[in-house]
């Protein structure tokens, strides 16, 4: 059955409501995404003290989130504003390939940070040996190459685009490609959730063990406090990730396995997918505003150095990296 025939055999999805939802959400988050992630990237380039291993991963995530704000969302807004573009093959394919590439890169880069923090909290004695500059660089390159490679396949010919069919991945992506992308996204999200649970359980157990010594020994209190700050940001990060991607993941799994081509589930799935974009606007808030080092860098940049000495940021380098 062709995409046209399949489309005509089911009830139409309320695209008008979907377009309005996407447009409003994207207009609301494009500013915070661009400004926030630019602040993180400029801070890393401007202040040498921020160039720690974990902060490089943070900067890498900020790059993928910034590209969502600078490339994906503007392209999508133009696309949504001009329905005629949906009838042109490559405008349609580029829209969804950009989405797959940049959202996929954001999820994978977030996965890299989560993995690094998981090793730091659950296997602290092996952290330095595993998370070297070389291994982290390899992970960064692999995340980007995988996202770009998968997103490029439809542009290279693996698609079933036809005229008179809505520009929607349900109809223009072949089932085999949709299955690959389903495994790609869901596996990284599910593993992130498992790491989140493990980190929370491990951190809670460590805090309980260290509770009494904290009250008697200042040094133990300081060390535990640093560990708590790092773990708290990790928990906030994955908590936001779970809120933004969790409902979408549940619906995707349920729809894919049990209710293929169910119009109600398709509509819910599309409405929930916009939360992935929202997550790109939250990452910089969690990493930036919840970390004293980045807060000082942000303050210095936003005030153009007025009232904030660069030396005060250098002093903050004694803070343990997130």
C-alpha positions as CSV (number, residue, x, y, z in Angstrom):
1,X,0.0,0.0,0.0
2,X,1.4,3.4,-1.0
3,X,1.6,6.4,1.4
4,X,-1.3,8.1,-0.4
5,X,-3.5,5.1,0.0
6,X,-2.6,4.6,3.6
7,X,-3.3,8.2,4.3
8,X,-6.7,8.1,2.7
9,X,-7.7,5.0,4.6
10,X,-7.6,6.7,8.0
11,X,-9.2,9.7,9.6
12,X,-7.3,13.0,9.2
13,X,-5.2,14.2,12.1
14,X,-6.2,17.7,13.3
15,X,-3.1,19.4,11.7
16,X,-4.5,22.9,12.2
17,X,-4.3,22.5,16.0
18,X,-0.9,20.9,15.8
19,X,0.5,23.7,13.7
20,X,-0.8,26.3,16.2
21,X,0.7,24.4,19.1
22,X,4.1,24.0,17.4
23,X,4.1,27.7,16.4
24,X,3.3,29.1,19.8
25,X,5.7,26.8,21.7
26,X,8.6,27.5,19.2
27,X,8.1,31.3,19.4
28,X,8.1,31.1,23.2
29,X,11.3,29.1,23.5
30,X,13.5,30.3,20.7
31,X,14.8,33.3,22.7
32,X,15.8,31.4,25.9
33,X,17.4,28.6,23.8
34,X,19.6,31.0,21.8
35,X,20.6,33.4,24.7
36,X,21.1,30.7,27.3
37,X,23.2,28.3,25.2
38,X,25.3,31.2,23.8
39,X,26.1,32.2,27.3
40,X,27.4,28.8,28.1
41,X,29.5,28.6,24.9
42,X,30.9,32.1,25.3
43,X,31.7,31.4,29.0
44,X,33.7,28.3,28.0
45,X,35.6,30.2,25.3
46,X,36.2,33.3,27.5
47,X,37.2,31.8,30.8
48,X,40.0,29.3,30.9
49,X,39.0,28.0,34.4
50,X,35.8,26.6,33.0
51,X,37.6,24.2,30.6
52,X,37.1,21.1,32.7
53,X,36.2,17.7,31.2
54,X,32.6,17.8,32.3
55,X,32.2,21.4,31.2
56,X,33.3,20.5,27.7
57,X,30.5,18.0,27.6
58,X,28.2,20.7,28.8
59,X,29.4,23.0,26.0
60,X,28.9,20.2,23.5
61,X,25.3,19.9,24.6
62,X,24.9,23.7,24.4
63,X,26.1,23.6,20.8
64,X,23.4,21.1,19.8
65,X,20.8,23.0,21.7
66,X,21.9,26.3,20.2
67,X,21.6,24.8,16.7
68,X,18.1,23.9,17.5
69,X,17.4,27.6,18.3
70,X,19.3,29.0,15.4
71,X,18.5,26.5,12.6
72,X,15.7,24.0,13.4
73,X,13.1,26.3,15.0
74,X,13.5,29.2,12.5
75,X,13.2,26.7,9.6
76,X,10.2,25.2,11.2
77,X,8.5,28.5,11.8
78,X,8.9,29.5,8.1
79,X,7.7,26.0,7.1
80,X,4.6,26.3,9.4
81,X,3.9,29.8,8.1
82,X,3.9,28.8,4.5
83,X,1.8,25.6,3.7
84,X,3.1,25.6,0.1
85,X,6.5,24.4,1.3
86,X,5.0,21.1,2.5
87,X,4.2,20.3,-1.1
88,X,7.9,20.6,-2.1
89,X,9.8,17.4,-1.6
90,X,13.2,18.6,-0.3
91,X,11.8,21.4,1.9
92,X,9.7,18.6,3.5
93,X,12.6,16.1,3.9
94,X,15.0,18.7,5.2
95,X,12.6,19.8,7.9
96,X,12.3,16.3,9.4
97,X,16.0,15.4,8.8
98,X,17.0,18.6,10.7
99,X,14.7,17.6,13.5
100,X,16.0,14.1,13.7
101,X,19.6,15.2,13.5
102,X,19.6,18.1,16.1
103,X,17.1,16.6,18.5
104,X,19.0,13.3,18.2
105,X,22.3,15.0,18.8
106,X,20.9,16.8,21.9
107,X,19.6,13.6,23.3
108,X,22.9,11.8,22.7
109,X,25.0,14.6,24.1
110,X,22.8,14.6,27.2
111,X,23.3,10.9,27.3
112,X,27.1,11.5,27.3
113,X,26.9,13.9,30.2
114,X,24.6,11.5,32.1
115,X,27.1,8.6,31.5
116,X,30.0,10.7,32.8
117,X,28.1,11.6,35.9
118,X,26.9,8.1,36.4
119,X,30.5,6.8,36.4
120,X,31.6,9.7,38.7
121,X,28.8,8.8,41.3
122,X,28.5,5.0,41.0
123,X,32.1,4.2,40.2
124,X,34.2,7.1,41.6
125,X,37.5,5.1,41.9
126,X,37.5,4.4,38.1
127,X,36.2,7.8,37.0
128,X,39.6,9.4,36.2
129,X,40.8,6.3,34.3
130,X,37.6,5.9,32.2
131,X,36.7,9.6,31.5
132,X,39.9,10.8,29.9
133,X,40.1,13.6,27.4
134,X,40.6,11.0,24.6
135,X,37.5,8.9,25.6
136,X,35.3,12.0,26.0
137,X,36.4,13.4,22.6
138,X,35.6,10.0,21.0
139,X,32.2,10.0,22.6
140,X,31.5,13.5,21.4
141,X,32.5,12.7,17.8
142,X,30.5,9.5,17.8
143,X,27.3,11.2,19.1
144,X,27.5,13.8,16.3
145,X,28.4,11.3,13.5
146,X,25.6,8.9,14.5
147,X,23.0,11.7,14.5
148,X,24.2,13.2,11.2
149,X,24.4,9.8,9.5
150,X,20.9,8.6,10.5
151,X,19.3,12.0,9.7
152,X,21.0,12.1,6.2
153,X,19.6,8.7,5.0
154,X,16.2,10.1,3.9
155,X,17.9,12.9,2.0
156,X,20.1,10.4,0.2
157,X,17.0,8.5,-1.1
158,X,15.6,6.4,1.7
159,X,12.1,8.0,1.8
160,X,8.7,7.4,0.4
161,X,7.6,11.0,-0.3
162,X,4.7,11.4,-2.6
163,X,2.6,14.3,-3.8
164,X,-0.7,14.9,-2.0
165,X,0.5,13.3,1.2
166,X,1.0,15.5,4.4
167,X,4.6,16.3,5.1
168,X,4.7,14.0,8.1
169,X,7.3,11.3,9.1
170,X,4.4,8.9,9.5
171,X,4.0,8.9,5.7
172,X,7.3,10.0,4.2
173,X,9.7,7.8,6.3
174,X,9.8,4.1,5.3
175,X,8.7,1.7,8.1
176,X,12.3,0.3,8.4
177,X,13.8,3.7,8.9
178,X,11.1,4.6,11.4
179,X,12.0,1.4,13.3
180,X,15.7,2.4,13.4
181,X,14.9,5.9,14.6
182,X,12.5,4.4,17.2
183,X,15.3,2.1,18.6
184,X,17.8,5.0,18.4
185,X,15.7,7.4,20.5
186,X,14.0,5.1,22.9
187,X,17.1,3.1,23.8
188,X,19.1,6.3,24.7
189,X,16.1,7.7,26.6
190,X,15.5,4.4,28.5
191,X,19.2,4.1,29.4
192,X,19.1,7.7,30.7
193,X,16.2,6.8,32.9
194,X,17.9,3.8,34.3
195,X,21.1,5.8,35.1
196,X,18.9,8.5,36.7
197,X,17.4,5.9,39.1
198,X,20.8,4.3,39.9
199,X,22.4,7.7,40.6
200,X,19.6,8.8,42.9
201,X,19.7,5.5,44.8
202,X,23.5,5.6,45.1
203,X,23.6,9.3,46.2
204,X,20.8,8.8,48.8
205,X,22.7,5.8,50.3
206,X,26.0,7.8,50.4
207,X,24.2,10.8,52.0
208,X,22.7,8.6,54.7
209,X,26.1,7.0,55.5
210,X,27.8,10.3,55.7
211,X,25.1,12.0,57.7
212,X,26.6,11.6,61.2
213,X,30.2,12.3,60.3
214,X,29.0,15.5,58.6
215,X,27.9,16.9,61.9
216,X,31.3,16.3,63.6
217,X,34.0,16.9,60.9
218,X,34.2,20.0,58.9
219,X,36.3,18.4,56.2
220,X,33.8,15.6,55.6
221,X,31.0,18.1,55.5
222,X,32.8,20.1,52.8
223,X,33.5,17.0,50.7
224,X,30.0,15.7,51.0
225,X,28.6,19.1,50.2
226,X,30.5,19.2,46.9
227,X,29.3,15.7,46.1
228,X,25.8,16.7,46.9
229,X,26.0,19.8,44.6
230,X,27.2,17.6,41.7
231,X,24.6,15.0,42.2
232,X,21.8,17.4,42.7
233,X,22.4,19.0,39.4
234,X,22.5,15.6,37.8
235,X,19.2,14.7,39.4
236,X,17.7,18.0,38.2
237,X,19.0,17.5,34.7
238,X,17.6,14.0,34.3
239,X,14.4,15.0,36.1
240,X,13.8,17.7,33.5
241,X,14.7,15.1,30.8
242,X,12.2,12.6,32.2
243,X,9.4,15.2,32.4
244,X,10.0,16.4,28.8
245,X,10.6,13.0,27.1
246,X,8.9,10.5,29.4
247,X,5.3,11.0,28.3
248,X,6.4,11.0,24.7
249,X,8.4,7.8,25.1
250,X,5.5,6.0,26.7
251,X,3.0,7.0,24.0
252,X,5.5,6.1,21.2
253,X,6.2,2.7,22.6
254,X,2.5,2.0,23.2
255,X,1.5,3.4,19.7
256,X,4.3,1.5,17.9
257,X,3.7,-1.9,19.5
258,X,-0.1,-1.9,19.9
259,X,-1.9,0.8,18.1
260,X,-0.2,1.4,14.7
261,X,-1.9,4.2,12.7
262,X,-4.4,5.0,15.5
263,X,-5.3,8.7,14.9
264,X,-5.9,9.6,18.5
265,X,-2.5,8.3,19.6
266,X,-0.8,10.0,16.6
267,X,-2.3,13.3,17.7
268,X,-1.2,12.9,21.3
269,X,2.2,11.8,20.2
270,X,2.7,14.9,18.1
271,X,1.5,17.2,20.9
272,X,3.9,15.6,23.3
273,X,6.8,15.8,20.8
274,X,7.1,19.6,21.3
275,X,8.3,18.9,24.9
276,X,11.6,17.7,23.3
277,X,12.2,21.2,22.1
278,X,11.4,22.6,25.5
279,X,14.1,20.4,27.0
280,X,16.7,22.2,24.9
281,X,15.6,25.4,26.6
282,X,15.9,24.0,30.1
283,X,19.4,22.4,29.9
284,X,21.3,25.7,30.1
285,X,19.2,26.8,33.0
286,X,20.1,23.7,35.0
287,X,23.8,23.7,34.1
288,X,24.2,27.4,34.2
289,X,22.1,28.9,36.9
290,X,22.5,26.0,39.3
291,X,26.3,26.1,39.1
292,X,28.2,28.8,41.0
293,X,31.0,28.9,38.4
294,X,28.7,29.5,35.5
295,X,26.6,32.0,37.5
296,X,29.6,34.2,38.0
297,X,30.6,33.8,34.3
298,X,27.0,34.7,33.2
299,X,27.0,37.7,35.5
300,X,30.3,38.9,34.2
301,X,29.2,38.6,30.6
302,X,25.7,40.1,31.0
303,X,27.2,43.1,32.9
304,X,30.0,43.4,30.4
305,X,32.4,43.2,33.3
306,X,30.9,46.1,35.2
307,X,30.8,45.5,39.0
308,X,32.2,42.0,38.6
309,X,36.0,41.3,38.6
310,X,37.4,38.6,36.4
311,X,39.6,37.6,39.3
312,X,36.5,36.7,41.3
313,X,35.7,34.1,38.6
314,X,39.2,32.8,38.8
315,X,38.8,32.3,42.5
316,X,35.7,30.2,41.9
317,X,37.8,27.7,40.1
318,X,38.3,26.0,43.4
319,X,34.7,24.8,43.2
320,X,34.5,21.2,42.2
321,X,33.3,20.7,38.6
322,X,29.8,19.5,38.1
